[in-house]
């Protein structure tokens, strides 16, 4: 199980944003250390979306000590430095690396986020089991608290969400439908009197594009219909007799 904790937040809206990100990515257990007042009519609930119905009202107020006693804790920080001598915790993981390290871990884990202005303090990071940081531009590596939580929880979604809105794979049209689409394009080339010497090359290019696109059955049928209709509207070239 993966839980989320927010330490010392000052802005109720950020707590609501984090609750919403939890709901988005399949998490429900939220812990708050020294939280601001969360007025049901205020920003926290306003920013929480549907998480106002369960995640946010069921949040538990606790202490950092309690969290470290109960969970395998992962602290989050923007400032990492690259030298073990100049940081209280080193090395650190990226969110993607954290996901991979937790994939086979059976212990309960809590991802701990800190304050808006200073994040987690060094003495707080020192008691975490590990530390994670989001890779960002050296010119401006500090993310908003709500943004940082959303990025980390997104990376953990493979561990927390059973199913996705995106299908695992598209249904590709079968080869007979693809062949029919290619034949219909050939018929269009003939209908518009595309130069004989260029038809084979044009047909080959079309097959390459269709092959890379992996059209669905519906897409293949629709394209065949369009090509057929275009061929019907094609104006045949004038004959010598008609020109005279």
N, C-alpha and C positions, 0 to 999 in steps of 0.2 A: 504494500500500500504506500502511496505517495501523498503526503500532506504538504500544505503550504503555511508558512508563518510570515507575518509582517511585524517588524520591530520598530517601534517609535515613530510610526507614520504621523504626520501632522495634518495632512490634507485628507478629509473623508473621501473625496472623489477618487483618490488613488486606491484606497482600500476597496471601493466599489469596482474600480477598473480591474483590479487583481481578481476579485471574486468573479467577475464576468469572464475573464480569461480562464479561470479554473473551470467554469461551466462549459466554455467552448471546448476545452480539451480533456473533459472527462474526470475532473477532480472535484471533490466535495468537502474535504476536511480542512477548514481554515482556522488557524490560531493567530491571536493578536496579542502582542506584548506592548503595553503602554499605548493603547490606541487612542485616537481622538474620539469625541462623542459621535456616534453614528445615528443621527436622527433619521427615522423612517421617512420623513418628509424632505430630507436634505440630499446633498450631492452623492453620498455613499450609495444610497438606494437608487438615486437617479441614474448613476453611472453603471450600476450593476446589471442592468438588463434583466433577463429572466433569473439571474442569480439572486435577485432580491427575494425570490420565493423560497429558497432553500439554503444556498451556500452562505449568504451574508447573515441572515437571522440566526443560523445555527453555529456561527463562529464562536470559538471558545477563547476567553481571555485567560492568559497564562503567563508564565515567566520563562526566560531563556533557559534557566537552570532546569526547569521541568522538561523542556523540549530536548535538551542534550541528554537527559537521563532516560527519556523514553525512546528517542529516535536516533537513527543514523542521520546526522545533520550535515547539510550542505549549505555553506554560506555563499552568498553572491556578492561580488565586488566589481567595480569598474576599473579601479587602479590596481594593477598587478605588479608592475615593475618586472624586470627580467633578471633580477639578481636576488638570490636567496638571502643575501646579507642585508638587503634594504626593504624587506617585507616580512611581516610576521608569519605569513603562510606562503609556501612555495614548494613545489610548482602548483599550478592551477589547471583546471580542465575547462574546455569549451563546453557549451551546452550539449553539442552532439557527442562529445567524448563522455560526458556524464551519462547520457542515455545509454551508450554502449556499456559503460561500467556497471550500470544498474540493471541491465537486461536480465542477468541471471542471479541477481542478489535477492534473497528471500526475506531480508529484514525490512521493517518499516522505515521509511526515509522521509525526512522533512526538508523541503527547500526553504531556506530562510532569506528573506529580503529585508533590507535596512531602510534607513530614513531617506527622505527626499534629498536633503542637502549633503549629508556626509556618508550615507550608507551605513554599513555595519562598522563599528569601531574596531580597532586592532585587538582589544582584549576580548571582544565578542568573536572575531574571526579566529582567535587563538583557541577557542574551545570547540570549534566546528571540526567534524571528522574530515571534511575536505572542502575545497573552495572552487567555485566556478565563476568564470568571467566571460562576457560576450565580446568576441573580437570586433573592434570598431576602428574608425580612423584615429590615428595618433593625434590629429589636430583637435578632435573633439570626441573622446571615447566615452563620455558620461551620458548614459541614457536616462530618460525620465523613469521614475520608479515603476509606473504602470506598464510602460513600454518594455522595460527589462524583464518584468515578470511574464509578459505575453510571449516574448521571444524564447525564454527558457522553457516555458510550459509547452509551447509549440514543438520544440525539439524533443520533448519527452512524450509526445502524443502516441508514439508507437507502443508505449508501455501503459498508457492510460485510456486509450480509446479503442473499443472493440471493432467498430466499423466506421467507414468514412463516407462522405457524400460522393467522393470521386470513386468510380468503379475501378477494380483492379486492372481491367483491360476492356477495350472496345470490342464490339462484335463486328468483325471484318466480313465484308461481303464474300461469298464463296467464289471460287475461281470461274464458275460458269457466268456469274453476274459480272465479274471483272472483264471476262472475255467479251460479253455482250456490250459492255460500255466501250471497249476498245473498237469493236466492230462498228458501233454506232458512230464513233468519231470518224472512222474510215469512210462511212457512208456520207457523212457531212462533207468531208474533203472532196468526195466525188460530186456531190450536189452543187458545191460552189465552184466546181471546175478548177480545184487547186492543181497547179502544174504537175503533170505525171512524174517528172523527175524528182519532185520534192515531197510527194505523198508518203513514200516509205519512211523518209527521215522524220516527217512530221508525226506520223503514226508511232514511230519508235520513241520520240520525245514524249508524246502523250502517255504511252505505256509506262515510261519511267516515272513521270509525275504521279500517275495513279498508283503505281506500285509503292511509292514512298508515302503516299497519303493514307493508305489503308482505309478506304471508304467503307462506311457501314452499308448494309443492304439498302436502307432507305436512301442514303446519299447516292448510291450507284443507280438506283431506279430513277431518282429525280434527275440526275445528270443525263441519263439515257433519254428521258422524256424531253429535256431541253434541247439536246442535240438533234433528236428526231424532228422536233418542231422547227428548229432552225433550218434543217434541211428542206422541209416542206415550203418554207418561205424563200428559199434561195432562188434567185432569178437566173434561169439558164442563159448562157451566152448567146448572143445573137448570131444567126447563121449568115452566110454570104448573101443568100437570097433575101433575107429580111432586111439586111443593110441596104440592098439596092432598092 
